[in-house]
Amino acid sequence: MKKHKKFHFKTYLEKVKFKYKVSILNENTLEETFHIRLSRLNVFLMACSILFIVFIINSLLIGITPLKHFLPGYESSERRSELVSNAIVIDSISGAVKAQDQYIELLRNIVAGNIKPEEIKKLDSTALKKREELLAGKTKNEKEYCEDWEKEEKYNLSVLNSTQKNQKEFVFFKPAKGSISEKFNPKKLNYGIHINTAPNQNIVSVLDGTVINTGFTIDEGYVITIQHANEFISIYKNNSQLLKSIGSTVKAGESIAISGNTGEKTASPYLHFELWQKGKPVNPEEYIIF
């Protein structure tokens, strides 16, 4: 039977420290042009030193240079919200510029005689309905923008859990920032409130729920309706753009639309907000602190 060799630390240390001569020879004359003596320990220490230096350099590059902004999770929620707001403003400006170009083109055609001013007044209700159907649909770019918005903000929104069973324990979010310009008054057929908003402001869901209806009307602009627990339904009217589609599940405080004044009855940006329970309109001010 073979005998197992005992491990001797001193012997192993001597092997590790034993130096080897590495020479570089001239191929033609076989003359030694360079040599270096290295041990296994030297090679190990040199490799560790190189890795440590590379780590230090990478850390400095990430800490000092703008490369840190490309790291996932580095940007703060405030910075992310600012970027999203800027993107919305840019999109709104591009839409306004496009509308201005169309208006200028129309004026050019009138001046050139291609279109008579009388023909513009012939726009009847049938044409308005076709325009309403056209505006109700989203373009390819709008759909892609909304999908990207939902994917990016799905796990970045700070929301509260409002799925309690008792109605008194619900935490209602304020649907938009602004002051109330028109109160709830069912006697005057005003089943909601008007909230003055800034242009292109985020409209958020007041509770967790599911989008049950979206659309566009000439008088009220883009409209979105959400079904909540305890037979609550919230309705948001006069939006310039919708960020959710029918069947989408939303969280309390999650952005669902962009404010605007798309309805023909509106002169300035505001949100018309309605809150219904068990098929009856209720005063939003009794559930939400404005």
BELLINLIN-V27806 format. One record per residue. RES is the residue in one small letter. SS is DSSP state (hx for helix, st for strand, lp for the rest). NEAR is the number of other C-alpha atoms within 8 Angstrom. D_FIRST is the distance of its C-alpha to the first C-alpha in Angstrom with 2 decimals. Layout:
# BELLINLIN-V27806
{{RES & SS & NEAR & D_FIRST} {RES & SS & NEAR & D_FIRST}}
This chain:
# BELLINLIN-V27806
{{m & lp & 2 & 0.00} {k & lp & 3 & 3.75} {k & lp & 4 & 6.39} {h & lp & 4 & 9.41} {k & lp & 4 & 12.51} {k & lp & 4 & 15.41} {f & lp & 5 & 18.64} {h & lp & 6 & 21.48} {f & hx & 6 & 24.90} {k & hx & 6 & 26.56} {t & hx & 7 & 24.20} {y & hx & 9 & 24.69} {l & hx & 8 & 28.42} {e & hx & 8 & 28.62} {k & hx & 7 & 27.13} {v & hx & 9 & 29.64} {k & hx & 10 & 32.47} {f & lp & 8 & 31.66} {k & st & 8 & 34.66} {y & st & 7 & 34.90} {k & st & 8 & 38.09} {v & st & 8 & 39.64} {s & st & 9 & 42.47} {i & st & 8 & 45.24} {l & st & 9 & 46.61} {n & lp & 9 & 49.92} {e & lp & 6 & 49.28} {n & lp & 4 & 52.08} {t & lp & 5 & 51.77} {l & lp & 7 & 48.10} {e & lp & 7 & 49.50} {e & st & 9 & 47.66} {t & st & 8 & 49.97} {f & st & 7 & 47.89} {h & st & 9 & 44.60} {i & st & 7 & 42.92} {r & st & 8 & 39.94} {l & st & 10 & 37.84} {s & st & 11 & 34.71} {r & hx & 10 & 32.75} {l & hx & 8 & 34.49} {n & hx & 9 & 37.86} {v & hx & 9 & 37.34} {f & hx & 8 & 36.38} {l & hx & 8 & 39.42} {m & hx & 8 & 41.72} {a & hx & 8 & 40.73} {c & hx & 8 & 41.35} {s & hx & 8 & 44.66} {i & hx & 8 & 45.82} {l & hx & 8 & 45.08} {f & hx & 8 & 46.91} {i & hx & 8 & 49.90} {v & hx & 8 & 50.08} {f & hx & 8 & 50.05} {i & hx & 8 & 52.84} {i & hx & 8 & 54.92} {n & hx & 8 & 54.62} {s & hx & 8 & 55.57} {l & hx & 9 & 58.61} {l & hx & 9 & 59.67} {i & hx & 10 & 59.54} {g & hx & 8 & 61.19} {i & hx & 6 & 63.97} {t & lp & 8 & 64.77} {p & hx & 7 & 66.16} {l & hx & 9 & 62.76} {k & hx & 9 & 62.25} {h & hx & 8 & 65.00} {f & hx & 7 & 62.82} {l & lp & 7 & 60.09} {p & lp & 6 & 60.32} {g & lp & 5 & 61.74} {y & lp & 8 & 63.05} {e & lp & 8 & 66.72} {s & lp & 7 & 68.58} {s & hx & 7 & 70.52} {e & hx & 6 & 73.79} {r & hx & 8 & 72.89} {r & hx & 9 & 71.90} {s & hx & 8 & 75.17} {e & hx & 8 & 77.09} {l & hx & 8 & 75.49} {v & hx & 8 & 76.32} {s & hx & 8 & 79.89} {n & hx & 8 & 80.30} {a & hx & 8 & 79.08} {i & hx & 9 & 81.66} {v & hx & 9 & 84.41} {i & hx & 8 & 83.57} {d & hx & 8 & 83.65} {s & hx & 9 & 87.00} {i & hx & 8 & 88.45} {s & hx & 8 & 87.43} {g & hx & 8 & 89.15} {a & hx & 8 & 92.26} {v & hx & 8 & 92.37} {k & hx & 8 & 92.08} {a & hx & 8 & 94.93} {q & hx & 8 & 96.99} {d & hx & 8 & 96.47} {q & hx & 8 & 97.64} {y & hx & 8 & 100.68} {i & hx & 8 & 101.57} {e & hx & 8 & 101.16} {l & hx & 8 & 103.52} {l & hx & 8 & 106.08} {r & hx & 8 & 105.86} {n & hx & 10 & 106.56} {i & hx & 11 & 109.54} {v & hx & 7 & 110.95} {a & hx & 7 & 110.44} {g & lp & 7 & 112.25} {n & lp & 7 & 109.35} {i & lp & 8 & 109.46} {k & lp & 8 & 112.64} {p & hx & 7 & 112.63} {e & hx & 6 & 114.19} {e & hx & 8 & 111.18} {i & hx & 7 & 108.86} {k & lp & 6 & 110.92} {k & lp & 6 & 110.45} {l & lp & 8 & 106.98} {d & lp & 6 & 107.40} {s & hx & 6 & 105.30} {t & hx & 6 & 103.61} {a & hx & 8 & 102.31} {l & hx & 10 & 101.17} {k & hx & 8 & 99.21} {k & hx & 8 & 97.49} {r & hx & 8 & 96.70} {e & hx & 11 & 95.35} {e & hx & 9 & 93.02} {l & hx & 7 & 91.88} {l & hx & 8 & 91.18} {a & hx & 9 & 89.37} {g & lp & 6 & 86.64} {k & lp & 7 & 83.96} {t & lp & 6 & 83.29} {k & hx & 6 & 79.86} {n & hx & 6 & 79.42} {e & hx & 8 & 80.46} {k & hx & 9 & 77.97} {e & hx & 8 & 75.12} {y & hx & 8 & 76.24} {c & hx & 10 & 76.32} {e & hx & 8 & 72.89} {d & hx & 8 & 71.38} {w & hx & 9 & 73.19} {e & hx & 9 & 71.78} {k & hx & 8 & 68.19} {e & hx & 8 & 68.30} {e & hx & 8 & 70.18} {k & lp & 7 & 68.56} {y & lp & 6 & 65.96} {n & lp & 7 & 67.97} {l & lp & 8 & 70.97} {s & lp & 5 & 71.34} {v & lp & 8 & 72.70} {l & lp & 7 & 73.31} {n & lp & 7 & 72.44} {s & lp & 11 & 75.77} {t & lp & 7 & 74.77} {q & lp & 8 & 76.00} {k & lp & 6 & 77.82} {n & lp & 6 & 80.84} {q & hx & 7 & 83.36} {k & hx & 4 & 84.07} {e & hx & 8 & 80.45} {f & lp & 10 & 80.52} {v & lp & 7 & 80.16} {f & lp & 10 & 82.58} {f & lp & 11 & 82.04} {k & lp & 11 & 85.06} {p & lp & 10 & 85.36} {a & lp & 11 & 86.65} {k & lp & 8 & 87.68} {g & lp & 8 & 91.42} {s & lp & 8 & 94.59} {i & st & 10 & 96.31} {s & st & 8 & 99.49} {e & st & 7 & 100.49} {k & lp & 8 & 100.02} {f & lp & 10 & 99.22} {n & st & 9 & 102.53} {p & hx & 8 & 102.49} {k & hx & 5 & 106.32} {k & hx & 5 & 106.46} {l & lp & 6 & 103.69} {n & st & 9 & 101.27} {y & lp & 11 & 98.14} {g & st & 15 & 95.95} {i & st & 14 & 96.08} {h & st & 12 & 96.28} {i & st & 15 & 93.88} {n & st & 12 & 94.79} {t & lp & 13 & 91.72} {a & lp & 9 & 90.91} {p & lp & 7 & 90.40} {n & lp & 11 & 86.90} {q & lp & 10 & 85.73} {n & st & 10 & 82.82} {i & st & 11 & 83.90} {v & st & 14 & 81.32} {s & lp & 15 & 80.89} {v & lp & 11 & 82.20} {l & lp & 13 & 79.64} {d & lp & 14 & 76.62} {g & st & 12 & 77.80} {t & st & 12 & 78.02} {v & st & 16 & 80.40} {i & st & 10 & 82.82} {n & st & 10 & 85.37} {t & st & 11 & 85.91} {g & st & 8 & 88.90} {f & st & 12 & 91.69} {t & st & 10 & 95.38} {i & lp & 10 & 98.19} {d & lp & 7 & 99.44} {e & lp & 13 & 96.15} {g & st & 15 & 93.70} {y & st & 17 & 90.04} {v & st & 16 & 89.39} {i & st & 13 & 86.16} {t & st & 12 & 85.94} {i & st & 13 & 83.00} {q & st & 12 & 82.48} {h & lp & 12 & 81.04} {a & hx & 8 & 80.16} {n & hx & 7 & 82.94} {e & hx & 8 & 85.18} {f & st & 11 & 85.68} {i & st & 11 & 86.50} {s & st & 13 & 86.89} {i & st & 11 & 88.83} {y & st & 12 & 88.75} {k & st & 12 & 91.59} {n & st & 16 & 92.85} {n & st & 16 & 89.47} {s & st & 13 & 89.10} {q & st & 9 & 85.63} {l & st & 12 & 83.34} {l & lp & 11 & 79.58} {k & lp & 9 & 78.71} {s & lp & 9 & 79.42} {i & lp & 9 & 80.22} {g & lp & 7 & 77.25} {s & lp & 8 & 75.50} {t & st & 8 & 74.09} {v & st & 11 & 75.08} {k & lp & 10 & 74.28} {a & lp & 16 & 76.85} {g & lp & 15 & 77.59} {e & lp & 10 & 76.21} {s & st & 9 & 78.43} {i & st & 12 & 80.19} {a & st & 13 & 83.07} {i & st & 13 & 84.91} {s & st & 18 & 88.40} {g & lp & 15 & 91.43} {n & lp & 14 & 95.02} {t & lp & 12 & 94.78} {g & lp & 12 & 97.32} {e & lp & 10 & 100.93} {k & lp & 6 & 102.11} {t & lp & 8 & 100.13} {a & lp & 6 & 101.37} {s & lp & 6 & 98.43} {p & lp & 12 & 94.75} {y & st & 13 & 94.22} {l & st & 15 & 92.13} {h & st & 11 & 93.85} {f & st & 13 & 91.58} {e & st & 13 & 92.14} {l & st & 13 & 90.36} {w & st & 11 & 90.96} {q & st & 11 & 89.88} {k & lp & 6 & 90.48} {g & lp & 5 & 92.78} {k & st & 6 & 94.97} {p & st & 11 & 95.14} {v & st & 10 & 94.30} {n & lp & 10 & 95.02} {p & hx & 11 & 91.88} {e & hx & 7 & 93.06} {e & hx & 6 & 92.53} {y & lp & 7 & 88.76} {i & lp & 9 & 87.99} {i & lp & 6 & 88.87} {f & lp & 6 & 90.52}}
